[in-house]
Amino acid sequence: MISFHVKKLSTDFAGLFFPTLCAACNGKLVRSEVAICTGCLLECPRTFDQQNPVDNPLAKVFWGRIQLQGAAACFVFTKGGKVQELIHNLKYNARIDAGVVAGKLFGIEIKDLPPFNTIDAVIPVPLHKDKLRKRGYNQAAAFGEGLAMALGVVQYEHGIIRISATETQTKKNRTERWDNVEDIFTLNKKINLKGKHVLLVDDVVTTGATVEACAIPILELEGTKVSLVSLAAARD
């Protein structure tokens, strides 16, 4: 079953310039398509995590580690597939538009579903300031922007601060990934998150080490709850 709202996006994006190629297949977009073509929206493998709160593979990644109110990934990440191409273009080729569009479409799907219907704020997994300066944008924040728009809440792009740079996580196992990110995140003290339901946002979740490290300081605040949404997630 395809539940993605494959339709013309609202005029929220009317004033923005988007490239004319699909960020997932690099094919030419037709009129009314924005950033991702209709074919890719239908063909990219979906997780439907949001429809399966009891036996949710993404939530299971964090069992016994942190308490999440909810967890959902939009797409299944497969090497060499369209989802990998979408994330590569978002992350390295400045296809911020694709992140925003995917976030808005997925946000429309989940905005009325518990627990996502009680979200107060969106916070993307941050980049270190040096990497952010070099790249010019945070790909997770692009996805988070679309989610925040659909959910009708604010995104605090710098709600969590990465206080030290780390090596790439790509070739590390779960233990090595946790060691690589432990104690490298702190909360932005200018933002009051006490008692709020925070939606953490990432581009891809594999072992969950980075998300866990980001969630811990948030959950230390009184009355604060955390849910997770990612653009894609690995599946065994």
ABEGO torsion letter per residue (X at the ends): XBABBBBBBBAAAAABBBBABBAAAGBBBBBGBBGBBAAAAAABBBAGAAABAABBAAAAAABGABBBABBBBABBBBBGBAAAAAAAAAAAAGBAAAAAAAAAAAAAAAAABOAAAABABBBBBBBBAAAAAAAGBBAAAAAAAAAAAAAGBBBBAAABBBABBBBBAAABBAAAAAAAABGABBBBAABBABGBBBBBBBABBBAGAAAAAAAAAAAABBGBBBBBBBABBBBX
